[in-house]
């Protein structure tokens, strides 16, 4: 998922209008969400 998201955002879709509703508004928020998703995939539990 991480790789696919980055490929889509960086290489494939140059018109970000298609992504406006689903991606976070800033880079740090996108980074947090991708990291959270990846760690969840690995089975790492979130801290409270």
Backbone as XML, in Angstrom:
<?xml version="1.0"?>
<chain id="A" units="angstrom">
  <residue number="1" name="UNK">
    <atom name="N" x="0.827" y="-1.183" z="0.000"/>
    <atom name="CA" x="0.000" y="0.000" z="0.000"/>
    <atom name="C" x="0.877" y="1.255" z="0.000"/>
  </residue>
  <residue number="2" name="UNK">
    <atom name="N" x="1.903" y="1.234" z="0.798"/>
    <atom name="CA" x="2.810" y="2.374" z="0.882"/>
    <atom name="C" x="3.445" y="2.663" z="-0.478"/>
  </residue>
  <residue number="3" name="UNK">
    <atom name="N" x="3.975" y="1.632" z="-1.089"/>
    <atom name="CA" x="4.630" y="1.799" z="-2.385"/>
    <atom name="C" x="3.635" y="2.253" z="-3.446"/>
  </residue>
  <residue number="4" name="UNK">
    <atom name="N" x="2.475" y="1.643" z="-3.482"/>
    <atom name="CA" x="1.459" y="2.015" z="-4.474"/>
    <atom name="C" x="1.021" y="3.464" z="-4.314"/>
  </residue>
  <residue number="5" name="UNK">
    <atom name="N" x="0.841" y="3.896" z="-3.090"/>
    <atom name="CA" x="0.432" y="5.280" z="-2.835"/>
    <atom name="C" x="1.492" y="6.252" z="-3.324"/>
  </residue>
  <residue number="6" name="UNK">
    <atom name="N" x="2.738" y="5.979" z="-2.983"/>
    <atom name="CA" x="3.810" y="6.880" z="-3.400"/>
    <atom name="C" x="3.985" y="6.894" z="-4.918"/>
  </residue>
  <residue number="7" name="UNK">
    <atom name="N" x="3.881" y="5.745" z="-5.555"/>
    <atom name="CA" x="3.983" y="5.691" z="-7.015"/>
    <atom name="C" x="2.866" y="6.511" z="-7.640"/>
  </residue>
  <residue number="8" name="UNK">
    <atom name="N" x="1.648" y="6.346" z="-7.163"/>
    <atom name="CA" x="0.515" y="7.101" z="-7.706"/>
    <atom name="C" x="0.698" y="8.607" z="-7.526"/>
  </residue>
  <residue number="9" name="UNK">
    <atom name="N" x="1.105" y="9.015" z="-6.326"/>
    <atom name="CA" x="1.241" y="10.444" z="-6.043"/>
    <atom name="C" x="2.410" y="11.090" z="-6.775"/>
  </residue>
  <residue number="10" name="UNK">
    <atom name="N" x="3.503" y="10.366" z="-6.915"/>
    <atom name="CA" x="4.723" y="10.963" z="-7.460"/>
    <atom name="C" x="4.861" y="10.748" z="-8.964"/>
  </residue>
  <residue number="11" name="UNK">
    <atom name="N" x="4.594" y="9.534" z="-9.442"/>
    <atom name="CA" x="4.899" y="9.212" z="-10.824"/>
    <atom name="C" x="3.701" y="9.224" z="-11.772"/>
  </residue>
  <residue number="12" name="UNK">
    <atom name="N" x="2.558" y="8.779" z="-11.327"/>
    <atom name="CA" x="1.462" y="8.525" z="-12.245"/>
    <atom name="C" x="0.517" y="9.701" z="-12.397"/>
  </residue>
  <residue number="13" name="UNK">
    <atom name="N" x="-0.054" y="10.142" z="-11.307"/>
    <atom name="CA" x="-1.136" y="11.127" z="-11.384"/>
    <atom name="C" x="-0.614" y="12.532" z="-11.129"/>
  </residue>
  <residue number="14" name="UNK">
    <atom name="N" x="-0.455" y="13.292" z="-12.180"/>
    <atom name="CA" x="0.046" y="14.651" z="-12.038"/>
    <atom name="C" x="-1.070" y="15.641" z="-11.716"/>
  </residue>
  <residue number="15" name="UNK">
    <atom name="N" x="-2.316" y="15.201" z="-11.799"/>
    <atom name="CA" x="-3.455" y="16.050" z="-11.475"/>
    <atom name="C" x="-3.986" y="15.638" z="-10.104"/>
  </residue>
  <residue number="16" name="UNK">
    <atom name="N" x="-3.585" y="16.359" z="-9.065"/>
    <atom name="CA" x="-3.949" y="15.970" z="-7.697"/>
    <atom name="C" x="-5.417" y="16.208" z="-7.358"/>
  </residue>
  <residue number="17" name="UNK">
    <atom name="N" x="-6.185" y="16.764" z="-8.285"/>
    <atom name="CA" x="-7.621" y="16.946" z="-8.026"/>
    <atom name="C" x="-8.297" y="15.613" z="-7.726"/>
  </residue>
  <residue number="18" name="UNK">
    <atom name="N" x="-7.803" y="14.542" z="-8.340"/>
    <atom name="CA" x="-8.381" y="13.217" z="-8.111"/>
    <atom name="C" x="-8.143" y="12.725" z="-6.689"/>
  </residue>
  <residue number="19" name="UNK">
    <atom name="N" x="-7.126" y="13.241" z="-6.022"/>
    <atom name="CA" x="-6.747" y="12.789" z="-4.690"/>
    <atom name="C" x="-7.203" y="13.729" z="-3.571"/>
  </residue>
  <residue number="20" name="UNK">
    <atom name="N" x="-7.731" y="14.890" z="-3.887"/>
    <atom name="CA" x="-8.039" y="15.915" z="-2.883"/>
    <atom name="C" x="-8.897" y="15.405" z="-1.725"/>
  </residue>
  <residue number="21" name="UNK">
    <atom name="N" x="-9.861" y="14.541" z="-2.006"/>
    <atom name="CA" x="-10.780" y="14.087" z="-0.958"/>
    <atom name="C" x="-10.181" y="13.018" z="-0.050"/>
  </residue>
  <residue number="22" name="UNK">
    <atom name="N" x="-9.120" y="12.365" z="-0.477"/>
    <atom name="CA" x="-8.625" y="11.229" z="0.311"/>
    <atom name="C" x="-7.252" y="11.407" z="0.934"/>
  </residue>
  <residue number="23" name="UNK">
    <atom name="N" x="-6.464" y="12.347" z="0.464"/>
    <atom name="CA" x="-5.139" y="12.518" z="1.066"/>
    <atom name="C" x="-5.171" y="13.652" z="2.093"/>
  </residue>
  <residue number="24" name="UNK">
    <atom name="N" x="-4.338" y="13.541" z="3.110"/>
    <atom name="CA" x="-4.244" y="14.629" z="4.091"/>
    <atom name="C" x="-3.774" y="15.924" z="3.426"/>
  </residue>
  <residue number="25" name="UNK">
    <atom name="N" x="-4.056" y="17.027" z="4.071"/>
    <atom name="CA" x="-3.779" y="18.348" z="3.498"/>
    <atom name="C" x="-2.308" y="18.728" z="3.473"/>
  </residue>
  <residue number="26" name="UNK">
    <atom name="N" x="-1.489" y="18.115" z="4.332"/>
    <atom name="CA" x="-0.076" y="18.477" z="4.354"/>
    <atom name="C" x="0.811" y="17.223" z="4.406"/>
  </residue>
  <residue number="27" name="UNK">
    <atom name="N" x="2.074" y="17.394" z="4.088"/>
    <atom name="CA" x="3.003" y="16.266" z="4.024"/>
    <atom name="C" x="3.195" y="15.551" z="5.360"/>
  </residue>
  <residue number="28" name="UNK">
    <atom name="N" x="3.338" y="16.270" z="6.495"/>
    <atom name="CA" x="3.489" y="15.550" z="7.762"/>
    <atom name="C" x="2.286" y="14.654" z="8.087"/>
  </residue>
  <residue number="29" name="UNK">
    <atom name="N" x="1.085" y="15.110" z="7.768"/>
    <atom name="CA" x="-0.109" y="14.288" z="8.020"/>
    <atom name="C" x="-0.109" y="13.053" z="7.122"/>
  </residue>
  <residue number="30" name="UNK">
    <atom name="N" x="0.291" y="13.213" z="5.862"/>
    <atom name="CA" x="0.379" y="12.075" z="4.951"/>
    <atom name="C" x="1.434" y="11.088" z="5.443"/>
  </residue>
  <residue number="31" name="UNK">
    <atom name="N" x="2.558" y="11.599" z="5.899"/>
    <atom name="CA" x="3.632" y="10.748" z="6.424"/>
    <atom name="C" x="3.140" y="9.951" z="7.632"/>
  </residue>
  <residue number="32" name="UNK">
    <atom name="N" x="2.432" y="10.610" z="8.553"/>
    <atom name="CA" x="1.900" y="9.924" z="9.741"/>
    <atom name="C" x="0.921" y="8.816" z="9.338"/>
  </residue>
  <residue number="33" name="UNK">
    <atom name="N" x="0.046" y="9.106" z="8.389"/>
    <atom name="CA" x="-0.962" y="8.128" z="7.980"/>
    <atom name="C" x="-0.327" y="6.930" z="7.276"/>
  </residue>
  <residue number="34" name="UNK">
    <atom name="N" x="0.636" y="7.170" z="6.400"/>
    <atom name="CA" x="1.314" y="6.063" z="5.732"/>
    <atom name="C" x="2.101" y="5.220" z="6.733"/>
  </residue>
  <residue number="35" name="UNK">
    <atom name="N" x="2.754" y="5.870" z="7.689"/>
    <atom name="CA" x="3.493" y="5.147" z="8.721"/>
    <atom name="C" x="2.539" y="4.334" z="9.590"/>
  </residue>
  <residue number="36" name="UNK">
    <atom name="N" x="1.417" y="4.932" z="9.974"/>
    <atom name="CA" x="0.427" y="4.230" z="10.783"/>
    <atom name="C" x="-0.088" y="2.998" z="10.040"/>
  </residue>
  <residue number="37" name="UNK">
    <atom name="N" x="-0.375" y="3.143" z="8.764"/>
    <atom name="CA" x="-0.873" y="2.026" z="7.962"/>
    <atom name="C" x="0.161" y="0.916" z="7.855"/>
  </residue>
  <residue number="38" name="UNK">
    <atom name="N" x="1.403" y="1.288" z="7.614"/>
    <atom name="CA" x="2.476" y="0.301" z="7.482"/>
    <atom name="C" x="2.699" y="-0.453" z="8.789"/>
  </residue>
  <residue number="39" name="UNK">
    <atom name="N" x="2.749" y="0.266" z="9.902"/>
    <atom name="CA" x="2.946" y="-0.384" z="11.196"/>
    <atom name="C" x="1.764" y="-1.278" z="11.555"/>
  </residue>
  <residue number="40" name="UNK">
    <atom name="N" x="0.574" y="-0.860" z="11.190"/>
    <atom name="CA" x="-0.610" y="-1.686" z="11.412"/>
    <atom name="C" x="-0.523" y="-2.982" z="10.614"/>
  </residue>
  <residue number="41" name="UNK">
    <atom name="N" x="-0.045" y="-2.879" z="9.389"/>
    <atom name="CA" x="0.163" y="-4.060" z="8.549"/>
    <atom name="C" x="1.145" y="-5.028" z="9.195"/>
  </residue>
  <residue number="42" name="UNK">
    <atom name="N" x="2.177" y="-4.498" z="9.834"/>
    <atom name="CA" x="3.177" y="-5.322" z="10.503"/>
    <atom name="C" x="2.673" y="-5.891" z="11.833"/>
  </residue>
  <residue number="43" name="UNK">
    <atom name="N" x="1.547" y="-5.389" z="12.324"/>
    <atom name="CA" x="0.986" y="-5.864" z="13.573"/>
    <atom name="C" x="1.443" y="-5.087" z="14.782"/>
  </residue>
  <residue number="44" name="UNK">
    <atom name="N" x="2.074" y="-3.936" z="14.564"/>
    <atom name="CA" x="2.519" y="-3.091" z="15.671"/>
    <atom name="C" x="1.318" y="-2.323" z="16.192"/>
  </residue>
  <residue number="45" name="UNK">
    <atom name="N" x="1.072" y="-2.440" z="17.498"/>
    <atom name="CA" x="-0.085" y="-1.767" z="18.095"/>
    <atom name="C" x="0.228" y="-0.309" z="18.389"/>
  </residue>
  <residue number="46" name="UNK">
    <atom name="N" x="-0.798" y="0.527" z="18.276"/>
    <atom name="CA" x="-0.645" y="1.969" z="18.566"/>
    <atom name="C" x="-0.589" y="2.199" z="20.061"/>
  </residue>
  <residue number="47" name="UNK">
    <atom name="N" x="0.168" y="3.229" z="20.433"/>
    <atom name="CA" x="0.177" y="3.667" z="21.834"/>
    <atom name="C" x="-1.083" y="4.474" z="22.086"/>
  </residue>
  <residue number="48" name="UNK">
    <atom name="N" x="-1.538" y="4.431" z="23.310"/>
    <atom name="CA" x="-2.748" y="5.178" z="23.670"/>
    <atom name="C" x="-2.487" y="6.651" z="23.794"/>
  </residue>
</chain>
